[in-house]
């Protein structure tokens, strides 16, 4: 009755996951953080105009007047 329940090879255990103290993991985390910092760009860090004070905005008007 081997056609109903064929023999399967023994499974090998999976490799151990890398630890947080692993130098490769630390380097990858540092590289990802640096990539995210550079992706934000200059516009995301400067909130005021070049003069340092907000410009005077035009007065609000009603639509159609």
Rosetta silent file (secondary structure, phi, psi, omega in degrees, C-alpha in Angstrom):
SEQUENCE: XXXXXXXXXXXXXXXXXXXXXXXXXXXXXXXXXXXXXXXXXXXXXXXXXXXXXXXXXXXXXXXXX
SCORE:     score description
SCORE:     0.000 S_00000001
   1 L     0.000   34.314 -179.411    0.000    0.000    0.000 S_00000001
   2 L   -75.454  -15.510  179.539    2.801    2.401   -0.655 S_00000001
   3 L   -76.183  -18.952  177.393    0.818    4.207   -3.369 S_00000001
   4 L   -84.652  -36.751 -178.816   -1.598    5.619   -0.770 S_00000001
   5 L  -131.879   82.628 -179.183    1.035    6.872    1.631 S_00000001
   6 L   -68.026  152.001  178.022    4.346    7.435   -0.165 S_00000001
   7 L   -76.372  134.393  179.281    7.446    7.837    1.935 S_00000001
   8 L  -107.945  147.831  176.965    8.633   11.401    2.188 S_00000001
   9 L   -69.053  151.630  179.391   12.187   12.499    2.839 S_00000001
  10 L   -65.262  139.638  179.919   12.876   13.853    6.293 S_00000001
  11 L   -79.574  141.671  176.308   12.585   17.616    6.537 S_00000001
  12 L   -90.111  145.285  179.728   15.659   19.591    7.413 S_00000001
  13 L   -67.600  147.436  179.598   15.280   22.254   10.111 S_00000001
  14 L   -69.129  154.240  178.930   15.211   25.864    8.827 S_00000001
  15 L   -66.087  153.653 -178.975   18.333   27.977    9.314 S_00000001
  16 L   -66.859  137.839  178.765   18.463   30.128   12.424 S_00000001
  17 L   -69.610  151.358  179.979   17.169   33.679   11.884 S_00000001
  18 L   -68.571  146.087  179.491   19.756   36.451   12.136 S_00000001
  19 L   -89.023  165.439  179.707   19.968   38.202   15.466 S_00000001
  20 L   -69.313  -21.400 -179.445   19.795   41.955   15.965 S_00000001
  21 L   -84.297   -3.923 -179.927   23.426   41.951   17.071 S_00000001
  22 L   -65.809  130.034 -178.550   24.523   40.497   13.719 S_00000001
  23 H   -58.127  -34.893 -179.785   26.775   43.051   11.935 S_00000001
  24 H   -67.494  -37.934  179.032   24.992   42.495    8.617 S_00000001
  25 H   -68.269  -42.162  179.413   21.617   43.257   10.205 S_00000001
  26 H   -63.646  -41.557  179.905   22.985   46.383   11.898 S_00000001
  27 H   -65.881  -39.532  178.788   24.525   47.602    8.626 S_00000001
  28 H   -66.669  -38.935  178.537   21.256   47.019    6.761 S_00000001
  29 H   -66.308  -41.654  177.900   19.296   48.916    9.422 S_00000001
  30 H   -63.443  -41.438  179.828   21.757   51.830    9.277 S_00000001
  31 H   -65.623  -39.045  178.799   21.555   51.922    5.487 S_00000001
  32 H   -66.771  -41.653  178.212   17.743   51.932    5.588 S_00000001
  33 H   -64.166  -40.460  178.476   17.646   54.779    8.117 S_00000001
  34 H   -65.508  -38.542  178.867   20.106   56.803    6.010 S_00000001
  35 H   -64.583  -40.237  179.372   18.000   56.160    2.897 S_00000001
  36 H   -68.517  -36.484  178.204   14.864   57.385    4.676 S_00000001
  37 H   -65.325  -41.882 -178.776   16.646   60.522    5.925 S_00000001
  38 H   -75.097  -24.322 -179.141   17.849   61.430    2.448 S_00000001
  39 H   -72.839  -23.418 -177.604   14.472   60.649    0.876 S_00000001
  40 H   -68.636  -33.920  175.195   12.740   63.335    2.913 S_00000001
  41 L    77.689  176.497 -175.710   14.660   66.058    1.077 S_00000001
  42 L   -74.552  -35.407 -176.759   15.227   69.730    1.814 S_00000001
  43 L   -64.603  -27.551 -178.541   11.625   70.844    1.323 S_00000001
  44 L   -78.516  -17.007 -176.150   10.465   68.633    4.166 S_00000001
  45 L  -101.583  -19.340 -178.476   12.846   70.222    6.666 S_00000001
  46 L  -102.441  116.412 -175.792   12.392   73.932    5.900 S_00000001
  47 L  -103.669  -14.012 -179.675    9.038   75.220    7.095 S_00000001
  48 L  -114.558  160.714  176.956    9.556   78.983    6.752 S_00000001
  49 L   -66.556  175.678 -175.717   10.493   81.072    3.715 S_00000001
  50 L   -60.182  -32.468 -178.614   14.067   82.132    3.085 S_00000001
  51 L   -73.410  -18.389  178.238   13.655   85.387    5.068 S_00000001
  52 L    96.622   -9.953  178.186   12.664   83.406    8.148 S_00000001
  53 L  -122.115  148.840  179.093    9.282   85.055    8.626 S_00000001
  54 L   -67.318  146.278 -179.876    6.004   84.107    7.023 S_00000001
  55 L   -78.870  155.983  177.833    4.935   86.275    4.113 S_00000001
  56 L   -74.638  121.950 -177.802    1.809   88.400    4.274 S_00000001
  57 L   -84.379  152.651  177.191   -0.993   86.471    2.658 S_00000001
  58 L   -65.375  145.030  179.699   -3.620   88.119    0.484 S_00000001
  59 L   -63.315  147.757 -179.049   -6.863   88.841    2.359 S_00000001
  60 L   -73.112  141.587  176.527   -9.530   86.198    1.990 S_00000001
  61 L  -126.540  155.762  176.785  -12.391   86.980   -0.357 S_00000001
  62 L   -77.012  144.858  179.602  -15.716   85.279   -0.903 S_00000001
  63 L   -66.877  126.057  178.430  -15.981   83.194   -3.984 S_00000001
  64 L    93.541   -1.065  179.102  -17.815   85.094   -6.719 S_00000001
  65 L  -103.990    0.000    0.000  -17.492   88.585   -5.266 S_00000001
